[in-house]
Amino acid sequence: MKEVTFNNKTYRIDDNGFLVDFDQWDRNFVEALAPSLKIENGLSDEHWKVINFIRDSYKELGRCPLVYQTCKMIGLHLSELKNLFPTGYLRGACRLAGITYREGYVQHSFMDGIEEDTDPEFPNKTYTVDVRGFLVNPYEWDNQFALYKAYEMKVPEKLTRRHWQIIHYLRDFYKAHNRVPTIFETCEANKIEIEEMEQLFPDGYHRGAVKIAGLRVR
């Protein structure tokens, strides 16, 4: 745990730069942090609409809203959200709102089906995951992990070629840059709109696609 001071007020943040205490948040925190997140011309009404929606949703539902939900409620296209928060939804908008997807994480129910090409020779393979189901060591990942994670989540069908395209892009990007790409980078590189991403991974970009790819945001 670390501390940062803005305008004579001290805030506790975690190792990833997220505010530790949701109730410690105030406008001073947002305005002081914004320039470091590539928001250099001040915060507009649109910035505040997004930030306030995220906070209001957390207060009501106890978890960070998915990027799909935020875009729909505010009436933003993904490109517009990117212009507002260049460092990403989680690492930009949610960070400024004083929360993270780690808070209030909700485990989803199992589906009735599973991909038929699961490797039958390794039905009892063990993976080390954290309390939220994210793979601890991304290099333990294999196709079977992705298949079983998809089974646990709201993936509406077997993993298709389009699913695998996104999953392998995420992993290749991580290997090349040692970080998880933002949803903006993933959508642009794969020529996919946010509506299609939502259909592919209903649990969200980070809680769905990134998790199935055996990665987690740090």
C-alpha positions as a Python dict, from the first residue, in 0.01 Angstrom:
ca = {
    (1, 'M'): (0, 0, 0),
    (2, 'K'): (125, 348, -87),
    (3, 'E'): (24, 707, -22),
    (4, 'V'): (1, 1004, -255),
    (5, 'T'): (-67, 1364, -164),
    (6, 'F'): (-263, 1606, -380),
    (7, 'N'): (-328, 1964, -266),
    (8, 'N'): (-234, 1881, 92),
    (9, 'K'): (-466, 1579, 113),
    (10, 'T'): (-322, 1229, 137),
    (11, 'Y'): (-482, 926, -31),
    (12, 'R'): (-401, 558, 11),
    (13, 'I'): (-352, 368, -315),
    (14, 'D'): (-262, 8, -392),
    (15, 'D'): (39, -112, -588),
    (16, 'N'): (-151, -62, -914),
    (17, 'G'): (-242, 298, -838),
    (18, 'F'): (-607, 242, -746),
    (19, 'L'): (-765, 419, -451),
    (20, 'V'): (-788, 182, -154),
    (21, 'D'): (-1082, 346, 26),
    (22, 'F'): (-1383, 414, -195),
    (23, 'D'): (-1513, 670, 55),
    (24, 'Q'): (-1187, 867, 52),
    (25, 'W'): (-1257, 973, -307),
    (26, 'D'): (-1329, 1335, -393),
    (27, 'R'): (-1303, 1572, -690),
    (28, 'N'): (-958, 1681, -577),
    (29, 'F'): (-834, 1323, -628),
    (30, 'V'): (-976, 1314, -982),
    (31, 'E'): (-851, 1654, -1090),
    (32, 'A'): (-503, 1593, -952),
    (33, 'L'): (-468, 1243, -1100),
    (34, 'A'): (-616, 1317, -1444),
    (35, 'P'): (-301, 1470, -1606),
    (36, 'S'): (-99, 1155, -1528),
    (37, 'L'): (-364, 955, -1719),
    (38, 'K'): (-315, 1163, -2035),
    (39, 'I'): (-614, 1391, -1965),
    (40, 'E'): (-426, 1712, -2017),
    (41, 'N'): (-694, 1972, -2097),
    (42, 'G'): (-907, 1940, -1789),
    (43, 'L'): (-1216, 1735, -1716),
    (44, 'S'): (-1524, 1798, -1929),
    (45, 'D'): (-1889, 1731, -1846),
    (46, 'E'): (-1856, 1405, -2041),
    (47, 'H'): (-1566, 1294, -1820),
    (48, 'W'): (-1774, 1359, -1511),
    (49, 'K'): (-2080, 1179, -1652),
    (50, 'V'): (-1871, 864, -1693),
    (51, 'I'): (-1700, 896, -1356),
    (52, 'N'): (-2024, 964, -1170),
    (53, 'F'): (-2206, 679, -1347),
    (54, 'I'): (-1931, 434, -1244),
    (55, 'R'): (-1947, 551, -883),
    (56, 'D'): (-2328, 550, -871),
    (57, 'S'): (-2338, 201, -1019),
    (58, 'Y'): (-2091, 76, -761),
    (59, 'K'): (-2296, 225, -478),
    (60, 'E'): (-2613, 61, -610),
    (61, 'L'): (-2480, -276, -725),
    (62, 'G'): (-2158, -323, -527),
    (63, 'R'): (-1935, -372, -830),
    (64, 'C'): (-1767, -183, -1108),
    (65, 'P'): (-1995, -162, -1416),
    (66, 'L'): (-1878, -326, -1736),
    (67, 'V'): (-1749, -99, -2010),
    (68, 'Y'): (-2047, -207, -2223),
    (69, 'Q'): (-2291, -83, -1960),
    (70, 'T'): (-2115, 250, -1918),
    (71, 'C'): (-2106, 320, -2291),
    (72, 'K'): (-2476, 237, -2328),
    (73, 'M'): (-2591, 443, -2033),
    (74, 'I'): (-2385, 750, -2122),
    (75, 'G'): (-2448, 711, -2497),
    (76, 'L'): (-2081, 686, -2597),
    (77, 'H'): (-1913, 501, -2879),
    (78, 'L'): (-1593, 321, -2785),
    (79, 'S'): (-1387, 571, -2982),
    (80, 'E'): (-1543, 855, -2781),
    (81, 'L'): (-1463, 679, -2455),
    (82, 'K'): (-1104, 636, -2573),
    (83, 'N'): (-1075, 1007, -2644),
    (84, 'L'): (-1200, 1082, -2294),
    (85, 'F'): (-983, 822, -2116),
    (86, 'P'): (-677, 739, -2332),
    (87, 'T'): (-524, 499, -2076),
    (88, 'G'): (-828, 273, -2085),
    (89, 'Y'): (-1159, 210, -1913),
    (90, 'L'): (-1025, 26, -1609),
    (91, 'R'): (-690, 205, -1590),
    (92, 'G'): (-843, 543, -1669),
    (93, 'A'): (-1213, 593, -1600),
    (94, 'C'): (-1249, 342, -1315),
    (95, 'R'): (-925, 453, -1153),
    (96, 'L'): (-1046, 813, -1151),
    (97, 'A'): (-1380, 698, -1011),
    (98, 'G'): (-1193, 549, -717),
    (99, 'I'): (-1281, 185, -784),
    (100, 'T'): (-1160, -118, -975),
    (101, 'Y'): (-1320, -429, -1118),
    (102, 'R'): (-1164, -621, -827),
    (103, 'E'): (-1420, -466, -592),
    (104, 'G'): (-1749, -648, -561),
    (105, 'Y'): (-1650, -916, -810),
    (106, 'V'): (-1943, -1145, -880),
    (107, 'Q'): (-1893, -1508, -978),
    (108, 'H'): (-2127, -1623, -1253),
    (109, 'S'): (-2310, -1952, -1285),
    (110, 'F'): (-2208, -2249, -1497),
    (111, 'M'): (-2338, -2306, -1848),
    (112, 'D'): (-2497, -2625, -1967),
    (113, 'G'): (-2251, -2692, -2249),
    (114, 'I'): (-1877, -2719, -2300),
    (115, 'E'): (-1652, -2710, -2604),
    (116, 'E'): (-1637, -3059, -2745),
    (117, 'D'): (-1266, -3052, -2829),
    (118, 'T'): (-1151, -3030, -2466),
    (119, 'D'): (-840, -3246, -2437),
    (120, 'P'): (-964, -3575, -2287),
    (121, 'E'): (-612, -3676, -2181),
    (122, 'F'): (-585, -3402, -1917),
    (123, 'P'): (-927, -3385, -1747),
    (124, 'N'): (-774, -3327, -1400),
    (125, 'K'): (-508, -3070, -1478),
    (126, 'T'): (-467, -2815, -1199),
    (127, 'Y'): (-419, -2440, -1248),
    (128, 'T'): (-332, -2184, -983),
    (129, 'V'): (-589, -1904, -979),
    (130, 'D'): (-655, -1614, -744),
    (131, 'V'): (-973, -1566, -542),
    (132, 'R'): (-1148, -1411, -846),
    (133, 'G'): (-1055, -1693, -1080),
    (134, 'F'): (-772, -1519, -1268),
    (135, 'L'): (-474, -1734, -1359),
    (136, 'V'): (-181, -1641, -1133),
    (137, 'N'): (95, -1746, -1374),
    (138, 'P'): (-3, -1653, -1732),
    (139, 'Y'): (244, -1908, -1866),
    (140, 'E'): (45, -2194, -1715),
    (141, 'W'): (-227, -2111, -1968),
    (142, 'D'): (-329, -2350, -2242),
    (143, 'N'): (-633, -2402, -2464),
    (144, 'Q'): (-796, -2626, -2208),
    (145, 'F'): (-787, -2348, -1946),
    (146, 'A'): (-965, -2117, -2191),
    (147, 'L'): (-1228, -2380, -2269),
    (148, 'Y'): (-1310, -2448, -1905),
    (149, 'K'): (-1311, -2079, -1813),
    (150, 'A'): (-1554, -2014, -2097),
    (151, 'Y'): (-1769, -2295, -1955),
    (152, 'E'): (-1781, -2123, -1616),
    (153, 'M'): (-1885, -1790, -1765),
    (154, 'K'): (-2156, -1644, -1984),
    (155, 'V'): (-2000, -1726, -2320),
    (156, 'P'): (-2321, -1798, -2514),
    (157, 'E'): (-2175, -2065, -2741),
    (158, 'K'): (-1866, -2274, -2797),
    (159, 'L'): (-1550, -2072, -2848),
    (160, 'T'): (-1555, -1969, -3212),
    (161, 'R'): (-1275, -1860, -3442),
    (162, 'R'): (-1357, -1502, -3347),
    (163, 'H'): (-1321, -1580, -2975),
    (164, 'W'): (-984, -1743, -3036),
    (165, 'Q'): (-871, -1448, -3246),
    (166, 'I'): (-925, -1217, -2949),
    (167, 'I'): (-777, -1461, -2696),
    (168, 'H'): (-458, -1516, -2895),
    (169, 'Y'): (-423, -1145, -2968),
    (170, 'L'): (-434, -1076, -2594),
    (171, 'R'): (-170, -1336, -2523),
    (172, 'D'): (57, -1229, -2809),
    (173, 'F'): (32, -866, -2701),
    (174, 'Y'): (115, -959, -2343),
    (175, 'K'): (422, -1156, -2452),
    (176, 'A'): (543, -865, -2664),
    (177, 'H'): (470, -578, -2422),
    (178, 'N'): (441, -742, -2078),
    (179, 'R'): (101, -585, -2018),
    (180, 'V'): (-262, -646, -2101),
    (181, 'P'): (-382, -428, -2391),
    (182, 'T'): (-664, -184, -2327),
    (183, 'I'): (-1003, -262, -2475),
    (184, 'F'): (-939, 19, -2721),
    (185, 'E'): (-622, -147, -2850),
    (186, 'T'): (-789, -487, -2875),
    (187, 'C'): (-1093, -360, -3062),
    (188, 'E'): (-886, -153, -3305),
    (189, 'A'): (-634, -429, -3378),
    (190, 'N'): (-907, -687, -3441),
    (191, 'K'): (-1149, -452, -3619),
    (192, 'I'): (-1425, -527, -3373),
    (193, 'E'): (-1693, -296, -3238),
    (194, 'I'): (-1785, -293, -2871),
    (195, 'E'): (-2125, -451, -2947),
    (196, 'E'): (-1957, -757, -3097),
    (197, 'M'): (-1712, -775, -2806),
    (198, 'E'): (-2009, -778, -2569),
    (199, 'Q'): (-2172, -1062, -2761),
    (200, 'L'): (-1850, -1264, -2753),
    (201, 'F'): (-1766, -1198, -2388),
    (202, 'P'): (-2082, -1097, -2196),
    (203, 'D'): (-1899, -1097, -1861),
    (204, 'G'): (-1689, -806, -1980),
    (205, 'Y'): (-1352, -737, -2135),
    (206, 'H'): (-1142, -782, -1820),
    (207, 'R'): (-1369, -1026, -1638),
    (208, 'G'): (-1433, -1221, -1958),
    (209, 'A'): (-1185, -1201, -2244),
    (210, 'V'): (-877, -1121, -2036),
    (211, 'K'): (-959, -1389, -1780),
    (212, 'I'): (-1017, -1656, -2043),
    (213, 'A'): (-683, -1562, -2199),
    (214, 'G'): (-514, -1641, -1869),
    (215, 'L'): (-416, -1281, -1797),
    (216, 'R'): (-501, -1017, -1540),
    (217, 'V'): (-451, -643, -1523),
    (218, 'R'): (-178, -524, -1288),
}
